[in-house]
Amino acid sequence: MLASGWFQTGLFLVVLIGLAKPLGLDMARVVEGNAPILSRIGHPLERFVYRAAGIDPKSEMSWKSYAVALIVFSGAGTLFLYALQRFQSWLPFNPQSLPSVAPISRSTRRSASSRIRVGKAMRANRR
């Protein structure tokens, strides 16, 4: 590995170790029922998003509405990833000038949908 690679790995570990204690303390506050440290910033933003989406934060979500939300979110994520692959050559921050993936190719659909399935499998394995 080059020196820059070692430096980047070391910097990542330093940042990770440095953030472990404050983030752990914040998570402990949340578990104990206290407000998290960043709630002053996050709470107004959360209220705005809830209001814009028409969500009542006090109401419970039924299993049917959760299933519909999961399917819609998974479908939207799959379509978004497919669009990213299709328009890759025209998107900014493409320093290697990689070409777009062929239209409606099997590999494009599999690649986009596998990311959704892998995420679901990882969530199921945590239970």
C-alpha positions as CSV (number, residue, x, y, z in Angstrom):
1,M,0.0,0.0,0.0
2,L,1.2,3.5,-0.8
3,A,2.0,6.1,1.9
4,S,-1.2,8.0,1.0
5,G,-3.2,4.8,1.6
6,W,-1.7,4.3,5.0
7,F,-2.3,7.9,5.9
8,Q,-5.9,7.7,4.8
9,T,-6.4,4.5,6.8
10,G,-4.8,6.0,9.9
11,L,-6.8,9.2,9.6
12,F,-10.0,7.2,9.3
13,L,-9.1,5.2,12.4
14,V,-8.2,8.3,14.4
15,V,-11.6,10.0,13.4
16,L,-13.5,6.8,14.2
17,I,-11.9,6.3,17.6
18,G,-12.3,10.0,18.4
19,L,-16.0,9.9,17.6
20,A,-16.7,6.7,19.5
21,K,-17.0,8.2,22.9
22,P,-19.2,11.2,22.1
23,L,-21.5,9.2,19.9
24,G,-21.7,6.5,22.4
25,L,-22.6,9.0,25.1
26,D,-25.3,10.5,22.9
27,M,-26.7,7.0,22.1
28,A,-26.8,6.3,25.8
29,R,-28.8,9.5,26.4
30,V,-31.3,8.5,23.7
31,V,-31.7,5.0,25.3
32,E,-32.3,6.5,28.7
33,G,-35.1,8.7,27.2
34,N,-33.2,12.0,27.2
35,A,-33.0,14.3,24.3
36,P,-29.9,13.7,22.0
37,I,-27.2,16.4,21.9
38,L,-28.1,17.5,18.3
39,S,-31.8,17.7,18.9
40,R,-31.7,21.5,18.8
41,I,-30.7,21.3,15.2
42,G,-32.4,18.1,14.2
43,H,-35.8,18.6,15.8
44,P,-36.9,21.6,13.8
45,L,-35.7,19.9,10.6
46,E,-37.6,16.8,11.6
47,R,-40.8,18.8,12.3
48,F,-40.5,20.5,8.9
49,V,-40.1,17.2,7.0
50,Y,-43.1,15.7,8.9
51,R,-45.2,18.7,8.2
52,A,-44.2,18.8,4.5
53,A,-44.9,15.0,4.2
54,G,-48.2,15.2,6.1
55,I,-47.0,12.8,8.8
56,D,-48.4,12.8,12.4
57,P,-45.4,11.8,14.6
58,K,-47.7,10.7,17.4
59,S,-49.6,8.2,15.4
60,E,-48.6,4.5,15.1
61,M,-47.9,2.9,11.7
62,S,-49.9,-0.3,10.9
63,W,-48.3,-3.3,9.4
64,K,-50.2,-2.6,6.1
65,S,-49.0,0.9,5.8
66,Y,-45.5,-0.2,6.7
67,A,-45.5,-2.9,4.0
68,V,-46.7,-0.3,1.4
69,A,-44.1,2.2,2.5
70,L,-41.4,-0.5,2.3
71,I,-42.4,-1.6,-1.2
72,V,-42.7,2.0,-2.5
73,F,-39.3,2.9,-1.0
74,S,-37.6,-0.2,-2.4
75,G,-39.1,0.5,-5.8
76,A,-38.1,4.1,-5.8
77,G,-34.5,3.2,-4.7
78,T,-34.3,0.6,-7.5
79,L,-35.4,3.1,-10.1
80,F,-33.0,5.7,-8.7
81,L,-30.0,3.3,-8.9
82,Y,-31.1,2.2,-12.4
83,A,-31.2,5.9,-13.5
84,L,-27.8,6.5,-12.0
85,Q,-26.3,3.7,-14.0
86,R,-28.0,4.8,-17.2
87,F,-27.0,8.4,-17.0
88,Q,-23.5,7.8,-15.5
89,S,-21.6,9.3,-18.4
90,W,-23.5,12.6,-18.2
91,L,-23.3,13.0,-14.4
92,P,-20.8,15.3,-12.8
93,F,-17.9,13.9,-10.8
94,N,-17.1,11.2,-13.3
95,P,-13.3,11.7,-13.5
96,Q,-12.7,8.4,-15.3
97,S,-15.4,9.2,-17.9
98,L,-17.0,5.8,-17.3
99,P,-19.7,5.1,-19.9
100,S,-23.3,4.5,-19.1
101,V,-24.6,1.0,-18.7
102,A,-26.5,-0.5,-21.7
103,P,-30.3,0.2,-21.6
104,I,-32.5,-2.4,-19.9
105,S,-29.7,-4.9,-19.8
106,R,-29.9,-7.8,-17.5
107,S,-26.9,-6.7,-15.6
108,T,-28.2,-3.2,-15.0
109,R,-31.5,-4.5,-13.5
110,R,-29.7,-7.1,-11.5
111,S,-27.2,-4.6,-10.2
112,A,-29.9,-2.1,-9.1
113,S,-32.2,-4.7,-7.6
114,S,-29.5,-6.6,-5.8
115,R,-28.6,-3.6,-3.7
116,I,-32.2,-3.5,-2.5
117,R,-32.2,-7.3,-1.8
118,V,-28.9,-7.2,0.0
119,G,-30.1,-4.5,2.3
120,K,-33.2,-6.4,3.1
121,A,-31.2,-9.6,3.8
122,M,-28.8,-7.7,6.1
123,R,-31.8,-6.3,8.1
124,A,-33.3,-9.8,8.3
125,N,-30.1,-11.3,9.6
126,R,-29.9,-8.8,12.5
127,R,-33.0,-10.1,14.0
